Amino acid sequence: MPRVRLTFTFLAILCLSISIAAAKPKHSYLYVWSGDADHSASDFLGVIDADPNSKSYGHIVASVPTGVVGTHPHHTEDFIGPNNHLLADGFHSGQSWLFDLNQPLRPRILTTFNAVGGFNHPHSYLRLPDGNVLATFQYKGEHSTGGLVEMTERGKLIKSSSALDSSVGEGKVYPYAVLPIPKLNVAVSTSTDMDQANTAATAQWIQLWRLSDLKLQKTIALEAGPGGKENQLTGELRLLPDGKSVYIHTFQCGLYLVRGIDTDSPTVKFVRGFKGFGCGVPILTGNYWLQPVPDEHTLYSFDISDPEHPKEVSHVTLSDDEGGHWAAIDPSGTRIVLNSAGYTKSNRLYLINLDPKTGKLALDEKFADADDHQPGINMNGKAWPHGFKGNAAPHGTVFSR
């Protein structure tokens, strides 16, 4: 009997130890998709310690170069894949990279690819429930309308479809972002051309697709808001908590509500506008909409319990030389990363705390350079482990899982 009791005691301690180990939170990192602001050194994926309990909080801890210069590191996935892989594009080169981040301190490139399904210059990637990826490709050929592509994460074609709609015409629609909604067998896409010189493509269009075969169902022009241009340059899309309505933001700082996307008669309503131009990548978390407004150097939090009448509940203001463009949320839903995507002097990277119950925002004052008097990490003049030292221009930035 004593031996039996000893065995049970040992097993209980072992189970408790395993339970404690499993409950221990993972170390948090930020993966920063960056280029050399001077376009002379390789683009790279950097790793920054984002664990508030770490002695190296806010420090650069790893990086991996692509070996290619000046591709314009742009979008990554909004979240790292379940397999800890991350897709990122160098938009000007039309290349995609797939990174393996299972060992955060040893990031590595798994593969790179270019055109898929006859389309080129990928912009946004969304993972589907089966593990495949739905991506927007802006162009076909030199500068013709692109389309949607379903592929494996390594760029193997599953199916693709053109965004060209004869009722709209060539040269007006260039797929920018896409939102797949598998439960409704629907995808919704936006249409801003990344070629900013193409001023004729005012991009007031959104498109509805049948997700199962990527058949284009409808192209809708958003109506202008009170300022006359809020409908132009359609950008990011987010599925609202009801699972069937969608918010669409525009780079002309408009916010639109789309309903009835699974019906023959969808509706689009202007909800509100924001000051200026270039309103950045928004986040939807619970009943809160987080919107970067660069002309005000501010990130706003809105309660969207009533999606037709969003109400501001909080905001944080950045330094005067920072706009705020790319934003992403961590797995806990309590921290936001925000950067200016290489469009400002210091290319500062901020962490912002979010109270998920109230929507209140607060700048993380501890996420800062040791010799600086303001929050945020200045991305200029830093040395990176792969050998680059200079001014980094970050864009897509995401938290580890």
C-alpha positions in Angstrom: 0.0 0.0 0.0 2.8 2.6 0.8 4.2 2.0 -2.7 0.8 2.4 -4.3 0.2 5.7 -2.4 3.7 6.9 -3.4 2.9 6.1 -7.1 -0.4 8.0 -6.9 1.4 11.0 -5.2 4.0 11.0 -7.9 1.4 11.0 -10.7 -0.5 13.8 -9.0 2.6 15.9 -8.8 3.4 15.1 -12.4 -0.1 16.1 -13.6 0.1 19.3 -11.6 3.5 20.2 -13.1 2.2 19.5 -16.6 -0.9 21.6 -15.9 1.2 24.5 -14.6 3.5 24.3 -17.6 0.5 24.3 -20.0 -1.0 27.3 -18.2 2.2 29.4 -18.4 1.7 32.1 -21.1 3.9 32.0 -24.1 6.6 34.6 -24.6 5.2 37.4 -26.8 7.1 38.7 -29.9 6.4 41.1 -32.7 7.3 40.2 -36.2 8.0 43.3 -38.2 8.1 43.1 -42.1 10.5 45.8 -43.0 12.6 47.4 -45.7 15.7 49.6 -45.7 14.3 53.2 -46.0 17.3 54.0 -48.3 16.6 51.0 -50.6 20.2 49.9 -50.4 20.1 46.8 -48.1 18.0 43.7 -48.1 14.4 43.7 -47.0 13.9 41.6 -43.9 11.6 40.2 -41.2 12.6 41.5 -37.8 11.6 40.1 -34.3 11.1 42.4 -31.3 10.6 41.2 -27.8 7.0 42.1 -26.9 6.7 40.4 -23.5 6.2 43.0 -20.7 7.7 40.7 -18.2 11.0 40.3 -20.1 14.2 42.1 -19.4 14.6 42.6 -23.1 11.1 44.1 -23.6 11.2 46.3 -26.7 14.6 45.0 -27.8 15.4 43.6 -31.3 16.1 39.9 -30.8 16.2 38.3 -34.3 15.9 39.0 -38.0 16.1 37.2 -41.3 16.9 38.9 -44.6 15.2 38.1 -47.9 18.3 38.8 -49.9 16.3 41.1 -52.1 16.5 44.9 -52.1 13.6 47.4 -52.5 10.6 45.1 -53.0 8.5 47.5 -50.8 7.6 45.2 -47.9 3.9 45.7 -47.6 1.1 43.5 -46.2 1.4 40.4 -44.1 -1.4 38.3 -42.9 -3.3 40.0 -40.1 -2.6 37.0 -37.8 0.0 34.3 -37.9 -1.3 31.0 -39.2 -2.1 28.1 -36.9 1.1 26.5 -38.0 3.1 29.6 -37.1 3.7 30.4 -40.7 3.3 34.0 -42.1 2.8 35.2 -45.6 4.2 38.6 -46.6 4.4 40.5 -49.9 7.0 42.8 -51.4 4.4 44.6 -53.5 6.6 46.4 -56.0 8.4 43.1 -57.0 5.2 41.1 -57.0 6.8 38.5 -54.7 5.4 36.6 -51.7 7.5 35.1 -48.9 6.4 32.4 -46.5 8.1 32.5 -43.1 8.4 29.8 -40.5 8.1 31.3 -37.1 7.9 28.2 -34.9 11.2 29.2 -33.4 10.8 33.0 -32.9 14.5 33.6 -32.4 15.3 31.7 -35.5 12.9 32.9 -38.2 13.4 31.3 -41.6 12.1 31.6 -45.1 10.3 28.5 -46.3 9.6 29.6 -49.9 8.9 32.5 -52.2 6.7 32.8 -55.2 5.4 35.3 -57.8 2.4 35.1 -60.0 -0.4 32.6 -59.4 -3.3 31.6 -61.6 -2.3 34.2 -64.2 -2.4 37.1 -61.8 0.4 39.1 -60.2 1.2 41.6 -57.4 -0.5 40.0 -54.5 -1.8 42.3 -51.7 -3.8 40.6 -49.0 -3.9 37.0 -47.7 -6.7 35.4 -45.6 -6.6 31.8 -44.4 -9.6 29.6 -45.0 -10.9 26.9 -42.6 -9.3 24.1 -44.6 -5.9 25.7 -44.4 -5.8 27.2 -47.9 -5.3 30.9 -48.5 -7.6 33.4 -50.3 -5.5 36.2 -51.7 -6.1 39.4 -53.8 -3.8 39.9 -56.8 -4.1 43.4 -58.1 -3.0 42.9 -61.7 -3.1 40.7 -64.7 -0.3 41.4 -67.1 1.2 44.9 -66.9 -1.6 46.8 -65.3 -4.9 45.1 -66.2 -7.6 44.2 -63.6 -6.4 41.3 -61.4 -8.5 38.8 -59.4 -9.0 36.5 -56.4 -6.8 33.4 -56.0 -7.3 30.4 -53.7 -4.0 28.7 -53.2 -1.9 26.8 -50.8 0.3 28.8 -48.5 3.2 27.9 -50.8 1.5 29.4 -53.8 0.1 26.3 -55.5 -3.1 27.3 -57.4 -6.4 25.9 -56.3 -8.7 28.2 -58.3 -8.8 31.8 -59.4 -11.2 34.3 -60.9 -11.0 37.7 -62.6 -12.4 40.8 -60.9 -13.1 42.3 -64.3 -16.7 43.4 -64.6 -17.9 44.5 -68.1 -20.5 46.8 -66.5 -17.7 48.7 -64.9 -14.9 48.3 -67.4 -11.2 47.8 -67.5 -8.9 50.0 -65.5 -11.1 50.7 -62.5 -11.1 47.7 -60.2 -7.9 46.4 -58.7 -8.5 43.9 -55.9 -7.1 45.2 -52.6 -8.5 43.3 -49.6 -10.9 40.4 -49.3 -13.1 39.0 -46.6 -14.2 35.4 -46.9 -17.3 34.4 -45.0 -17.5 30.6 -45.4 -20.8 30.2 -43.5 -22.5 32.4 -46.1 -20.5 31.1 -49.0 -19.6 34.7 -49.7 -16.5 36.8 -50.2 -16.4 40.6 -50.3 -13.5 42.5 -51.8 -12.3 46.1 -52.2 -10.6 47.7 -55.1 -7.9 50.4 -54.4 -5.0 50.4 -56.8 -1.6 50.4 -55.1 -0.2 52.5 -58.0 -0.9 55.9 -56.6 -0.2 57.5 -59.9 -3.3 55.9 -61.3 -5.6 58.7 -60.2 -8.3 57.7 -62.6 -9.0 54.6 -60.6 -11.0 56.3 -57.8 -11.9 52.9 -56.4 -15.4 53.4 -55.0 -16.1 49.8 -55.8 -16.7 46.7 -53.7 -17.4 43.2 -55.1 -19.4 40.2 -53.9 -18.3 36.7 -54.8 -19.5 33.2 -54.4 -16.8 31.7 -52.2 -17.1 28.1 -53.3 -16.1 28.7 -56.9 -15.0 32.4 -56.8 -17.7 33.4 -59.2 -18.1 37.2 -59.3 -21.7 38.0 -58.3 -22.0 41.8 -58.1 -20.0 45.0 -58.3 -21.3 47.8 -56.2 -20.3 51.5 -56.2 -20.3 53.2 -52.8 -22.2 56.5 -52.7 -20.2 59.5 -51.6 -20.5 60.9 -48.1 -21.1 64.5 -47.2 -17.5 65.5 -48.1 -17.9 64.1 -51.6 -15.0 61.6 -51.6 -15.4 59.3 -48.6 -16.5 56.5 -50.9 -13.2 56.5 -52.8 -10.2 54.1 -52.3 -12.1 51.2 -50.6 -9.7 49.5 -48.2 -10.1 47.0 -45.4 -13.2 44.9 -44.5 -14.3 43.4 -41.2 -17.1 41.0 -40.4 -19.4 42.4 -37.6 -20.4 40.3 -34.6 -23.8 39.4 -36.2 -21.8 37.2 -38.7 -23.5 38.7 -41.8 -22.8 42.4 -41.9 -19.6 44.1 -42.9 -17.8 47.3 -42.2 -15.7 48.7 -45.0 -13.2 51.5 -44.4 -11.8 53.7 -47.2 -8.5 55.6 -47.5 -10.6 58.7 -48.1 -11.6 58.2 -44.4 -15.1 56.9 -44.8 -16.8 54.1 -43.0 -19.6 52.1 -44.6 -21.9 49.4 -43.4 -22.9 46.6 -45.8 -25.9 44.4 -45.1 -27.7 41.6 -46.9 -24.5 40.3 -48.5 -26.1 36.8 -48.9 -29.2 38.2 -50.6 -29.9 39.5 -54.1 -30.3 43.0 -52.8 -27.4 44.0 -50.5 -27.4 47.5 -49.1 -24.6 49.9 -48.4 -24.8 52.8 -46.0 -22.4 55.6 -45.1 -21.9 55.5 -41.4 -19.4 58.2 -40.7 -16.3 60.0 -41.9 -12.9 60.8 -40.3 -10.6 63.8 -40.8 -8.2 63.9 -43.6 -6.8 61.3 -45.9 -5.1 57.9 -45.7 -7.1 56.5 -42.7 -5.2 53.4 -41.7 -5.8 49.7 -41.2 -8.7 49.2 -38.7 -9.2 46.5 -36.1 -12.6 45.1 -35.1 -12.5 43.3 -31.7 -15.8 42.4 -30.0 -18.0 45.5 -30.2 -15.1 47.9 -30.7 -13.8 49.5 -33.9 -10.3 50.8 -33.7 -9.5 53.3 -36.4 -6.1 55.0 -37.0 -6.6 58.6 -38.3 -3.1 59.8 -39.4 -4.1 63.4 -40.0 -4.9 63.6 -36.3 -2.0 61.4 -35.2 -4.6 59.4 -33.3 -6.0 55.9 -32.8 -9.8 56.0 -32.0 -11.9 53.4 -30.3 -15.6 53.3 -31.2 -18.4 51.3 -29.6 -20.3 49.7 -32.5 -23.0 47.9 -30.6 -25.3 49.9 -32.9 -23.3 49.7 -36.2 -25.2 52.5 -37.8 -24.2 54.9 -35.0 -20.7 54.2 -33.7 -19.8 56.1 -30.6 -16.3 57.2 -29.6 -15.3 55.8 -26.2 -11.5 56.4 -26.2 -8.5 57.6 -28.1 -4.7 57.8 -27.9 -2.6 60.5 -29.6 0.8 59.7 -31.0 3.7 62.1 -31.5 3.2 64.9 -34.0 5.4 63.3 -36.7 3.6 59.9 -36.5 0.4 59.1 -38.4 -0.5 55.6 -37.6 -1.2 53.3 -40.6 -0.9 49.5 -39.8 -2.6 48.1 -36.8 -2.9 44.5 -35.5 -4.1 43.0 -32.3 -2.5 40.3 -30.1 -4.2 36.9 -29.3 -5.4 38.0 -25.9 -7.3 40.9 -27.4 -5.7 43.4 -25.0 -2.8 44.9 -26.9 -2.5 46.7 -30.2 0.6 47.3 -32.3 0.5 50.4 -34.5 3.1 51.8 -36.9 3.2 54.4 -39.6 4.3 51.9 -42.2 7.5 53.8 -43.2 5.7 57.0 -44.1 7.1 59.2 -41.3 10.5 60.4 -40.0 11.1 58.0 -37.1 8.9 55.1 -38.3 8.0 54.7 -34.7 6.4 51.4 -33.5 3.8 51.7 -30.6 2.1 49.2 -28.3 -1.3 50.3 -27.0 -3.2 48.6 -24.2 -6.9 47.9 -24.8 -9.5 47.2 -22.1 -11.8 44.7 -24.0 -14.7 45.4 -21.6 -14.8 49.2 -22.1 -12.8 49.8 -25.3 -10.5 52.2 -23.4 -7.0 52.7 -25.0 -3.7 53.6 -23.3 -0.2 53.9 -24.7 2.2 51.5 -23.3 4.8 53.8 -21.8 7.2 51.0 -21.1 7.5 49.9 -24.7 10.1 52.6 -25.5 13.8 53.1 -26.3 15.8 53.4 -23.1 17.3 56.8 -24.0 14.0 58.3 -25.3 11.5 60.4 -23.5 8.4 59.2 -25.4 6.7 55.9 -25.8 7.3 53.7 -28.9 10.3 52.2 -30.5 12.1 54.4 -33.0 13.0 52.2 -36.0 15.8 54.5 -37.2 19.5 53.8 -36.6 18.9 50.4 -35.2 21.3 47.4 -35.7 19.6 44.1 -36.7 21.1 40.7 -36.1 21.4 39.8 -39.8 23.9 42.7 -40.2 21.8 45.7 -41.3 22.1 49.0 -39.5 20.1 52.0 -40.6 16.6 53.3 -41.0 14.0 50.5 -41.2 10.6 51.1 -42.9 8.2 48.7 -41.2 4.8 47.8 -42.6 3.0 44.6 -41.8 3.6 43.9 -38.1 1.9 41.0 -36.1 2.1 39.4 -32.7 3.3 35.8 -32.1 0.6 33.3 -31.3 
